[in-house]
Amino acid sequence: METIIMLKVGLGALVESDSAFKGIGKIVAIDNEKSSATIGFFKSPLQPYSNPIDVDIQYLTLVTSLDMRAEVFVQFPRSQTWKMGHYDGERPGNQALITFSREMRDPFDFTEIFIPNAYPNTEFNALDFLKGQGTSSPYLCNTLSQFYQAYYEQKRSCRSVSALISSSVELEKHQLAVVHEVLKDSEKKYLLCDEVGLGKTIEAGFIIRQHVLEKGRDSKVLILLPEALIEQWDFELTKRFHLGDLLNTNPDNDKPNIHICSFINALTYEDTPSMVVVDEAHQISSFPFNGKITEKLLFDSISDFTDQSDVTLLLTGTPMAGHPSAYFALLHLLNKNNFPLDEEAIETFSQTLPQQSRLREVYRLFKPENDNGLLDGALDDLEGFNLSDNILQGYIDELRPLVDIFADEVDKQKRDALIDFLAHHFSQKYLYDYRMLRNSRATGFEKSQSSEIELLFPGLNPAKLISWEAPDDGAYLDEHFEQYRSEAIFDEETFNALSLSDFKAWSEALLTSPLCFAGKVQKLLENTQLSETESVHWQQMLDQATGEQVLKNKALKETLLDWLTTNNEGKAVVFCGEKQTADNVFSYLLGSLDISVERHNKNETLEFNSNDAIRVLVCDEKGEDGLNLQGKKRLAIHYSMPILLSRLEQRNGRLNRYSALSTGVSPIDTFILTPNRDTFYRKWIEVLKEGVGCFVYYRANIQDEIDKKLEGEVWPSIRKMGYMALDSAIIELQKTIKEIYRSREIITKLATVDLDAEKAEQILAQMRQSDELFEASPALKNWITKGILFDMKKAGDDLYRFCYASGRTKMRSSMLLNKCIVGIDIQASSYDAPITRELSFSRKHCVENGSYPLRYGQPFVDAIADVSRGSPFGSSSAIIRQIPGQFEPKLFFIPQWLVEAQNTSIAEQIALDALTPPVVFSEVFGENGNIEQTPIIKTVVTARYNKSGTKVYHEEQGVPYKDTNITISGDEELIDIWQLVNGHIDKSRFNTALDLVHAQSKKVAVEAFKATSEAKEETPYKVTLLTIKYVLLFGGLS
């Protein structure tokens, strides 16, 4: 390349510029006085000098060489016909070698070469290349049209959510409903509150991948979570969503786009995130209120990040757990302006939370189509809530006269706009489930009730009680404690006061283990002044604890050994409730079982899932939250029994989880250790088992209400009346739960998700059906290898890599590397010869081995589509097809149209595509502009190109044919087939027919697009001609 100012160049020189235009242009005129040149661009053979612009000569650079195999056009002087070729290197005398075919290659002066450039646009019009007789080979045009058909059918099937089809995940409809709900929204700030085990991480993974695909190298994703979950997220994002190259956990990545960090690392994160994900968000929801300065600063830092980001996802199965205002803190992370953490806002939250049903009823009245009387009454209702909101009051005051039923005339446009503004403000600030998405399971209280979600999980076998014997056939610890309780309640002079909180604390220790209970007794005896009578009680219990701990451990060992022997590939998780108990159980099992046992430690990598030799995992309370422990055969042993339902829900969720990678999974076995008599311990298990139903059905969505009833009614009754109070508690809890599910509008249940679930089922069915077709279709592979000329190398069973061939592949390696933010094997590649990661055609194989699906949404495949749309190569073809018989030549055209919704944003595109998905339309049209109706003619016209001659069969009738590419061809003597055709088919006839078919086929394509629409109003659309084929049918074949 040389700067123009240093050279004397003539008209026709090829030039480029860093600032004035993109691509390569040609000098059309030179103004020596102004030191400028007029630059034209080869838009098509009809417009070889289009969109001329004047450029100061100092900003131009002379082009003296091109990329190898670059597409060029040359016009042959004698016939003025254009032909596409490829640049194959420089030749002496400022010439370039241009290859048109295997038989035809010649040197041309650089001034005779035209470089396609649609500047200022990025795409070419295939019609102009056919009309200008600058077509490609029919084989390439067929291959490209098949690529487009497959590529856009994939886009249609996933409704432009490219992450869905390009991830190695078997998606379920409840997950798709959530993903679609978020992505179609221009304000992507959501609480994902699926019950434990339903796949919140999968949903978030899709949204993260979609965000990265949309933002590319500008994406900055911050994922904050408990330390113990970092490895799990690393695995999911690497193996399922193929984002490993972008992670901070990748040691080879010095500029990560995705940071997976523990909560505390938010204090040191320095980027401005484009997306924030907080997993187990309930763990930080109390930070603003607990009085700990460090945690308050941490929460404020996270709040700043979520405010800065375009996308925020908060993941929790228990959004209302903990502090009464914890849920409000989560809303603050979604919108700090609407939900400021000040006393007035929190008081308003507390005031309006119980009124959500009524608030939503009033909100639904604010629609422009409602009559003024109804709206006027709704304004009265709003003021009746006493919300102390100046903005809302301003809307009310301004809207009031516009809905006055006695007003003579009002500004309807202003009225309708104010109604929308008021409704939006009100919903965003006072409807607290507005951005909460939740999937849940069947309640079990209706015989006819079923949940398809249940079919996605292993399920729970009926819980089995495992008894341990009392020491020396005497009383159990909890029987001793019951005796103590009964005396302490009625003899406050002899005994220290047994408050409700103390009673619950003792009960929780008792339900954990004899060892835990003994430790608490020991501290009491050492630090508290007690009467002799009370001391005797406690000392008796202390003396018994060690023996009962041994007997409980023995029962655990025997039942565990029996189960492991029966289920020789099974694995067991022992939930112990607290550290001291878990340490004791771990030591005991390690010394008494001839198998490998692992003790969960949040600071160490868990081997239970990956090491087949480890068959038992012992957990304390830190192992109840966030771990994925599912597998083909699992046993959950509740060595301890929590008094909080939420902890049991978390335990169940570790094992009874959705996993697309699991096949042949058996229901979870559940064993519960219990005394051998109807003691308090055993009765409490009955309350949870029969009264709550938590060992069969998930109760996470109502656990707060259940715990509130236990706290307010059941525990006070137990303290006063003893464990016999639990018999009536079972019946009362069953009634309460049934009433909650029937009558209470649970805040975590969104109508929008239910509505989208129907759409999700429809989309998912089409995705799965189309996926089967994609696996059998070679369309993508053929264009990549035979059109763009990548090498394809087999890397295993249905595993392939595509290798860039320098000097052969028809796209720049720099363009490929720039577009492929993921999917390139950097270690195996060089800058000049990139190599993809392992790709597979099979969805099943991708799920099983983590290979990349060869699909729409894979950056490599999208790069191929982009470079193809930005080139005229393969977009048009023209052939003579000769068949037997004598008849006048007939003109046929096969246009291929893409019709898709016109959008202003990606979110809008996704929302529109859900109702009106893109359509690729292709049909055979005759010279009259109508679709050809004769089946055998359509079969003949659409047959594959064959210049040697062959037969095509329609039903059982074979029709011989032979093809000729309409172009300039030859070796020593050039033959212009276009000139020969023009002798039979007048050029004006050809152009008239082509224009008519173009207009008519476009109209039919749009009608086909509209026919598939489910939108109530007409969707704005755009139409693109992808390819067009011309078939001139001649007779006379012998």
NORJODA-V806093 format. One line per field, one symbol per residue. ss: DSSP state (h for helix, s for strand, l for the rest). burial: 1 if it has 16 or more other C-alpha atoms within 10 Angstrom, else 0. A space follows every 10 residues. Layout:
BEGIN
ss=???
burial=???
END
This chain:
BEGIN
ss=lsshhhllll lllsssllll lllsssssss sllllsssss sslsllslls sssssshhhl ssllllllll ssssslllll lsssssssss slllsssssl llllsssssh hhsslsllll lllllhhhhh hllllllhhh hhhhhhhhhh hhhhhhhlll lhhhhhllll llhhhhhhhh hhhllllsss sslllllllh hhhhhhhhhh hhhhhhhhll ssssslhhhh hhhhhhhhhh lllhhhslll lllllllsss sshhhhhlll llllssssll hhhlllllll llhhhhhhhh hhhhhhhhll ssssslllll lllllhhhhh hhhhllllll llhhhhhhhh hhhllhhhhh hhhlllllll lhhhhhhhhh hhhhlllllh hhhhhhhhhh hhhlllllll lhhhhhhhhh hhhhhhhhhh lllllsslll llllllllll lhhhhhllls lllsssssll hhhlllhhhh hhhhhhhhhh lllllllllh hhhhhhhhhh hhlhhhhhhh hhhhhhhlll lhhhhhhhhh hhhhhhhhhh hhhhhhhhhh hhhhhhllll ssssslllhh hhhhhhhhhh hhlllssssl llllllllll lllssssssl hhhlllllll lllsssssll llllhhhhhh hhhhhlllll lllllllsss sssssllllh hhhhhhhhhh hhlllllllh hhhhhhhhhh hhhhhhhhhh hlllhhhhhh hhhhhhhhhh hhhlllllll hhhhhhhhhh hhhhhhhhhh hhhhhhllhh hhhhhhhlll ssssssllss ssslllllll llhhhhhhhl lllsllllls llslssllss llhhhhhhhl lsslllllhh hhhhhhhhhl lllllsssss ssslllllls ssssssssss sllllhhhhh hhhhhlllss ssllssllll slllhhhhhh hlllllllls ssssllssss sssssllssl llllsshhhh hhllllhhhh hhhhhhhhhh hhhhhhhhhh hlllllllll ssssssssss ssssllll
burial=0011100000 0111111000 1001111111 0000011111 1111110111 0101101011 1110111111 1111100000 1111111111 0000111111 0001101111 1011111110 0011111111 1111111111 1111111111 1111111111 1111111111 1111111111 1111000111 1111111111 1111111111 1110011011 1111111111 0011011111 1111111110 0000011111 1111010000 0111111111 1111111110 0000111111 1110111011 1111111111 1010111111 1111110011 1000110110 0110011011 0110110100 0100110110 0100001000 0110110011 0110000000 0000110110 0110011011 1111111111 1010100000 0010001111 0010111111 1000011110 1101100110 0000100001 0011011111 1111111101 1000000000 0001100100 1101101111 1111111011 1011000001 1111111100 1110110011 0000001111 0000010100 0001111111 1111111111 1011111111 1110111111 1111111111 1000011111 1111101011 1111111111 1111111111 1111011011 1001111110 0110110011 0111011100 0000001111 0011011011 1011001101 1001000011 1111101111 1100000011 1111111111 1110011011 1111010000 0011111111 1111111101 1111111111 1111101111 1111111111 1110000000 1111111111 1010011111 1111111111 1111111010 1100010111 1100110000 1100000000 1111111110 0000011110 0000100001 0011011101 1101110011 0010000010 1011111111 11111000
END
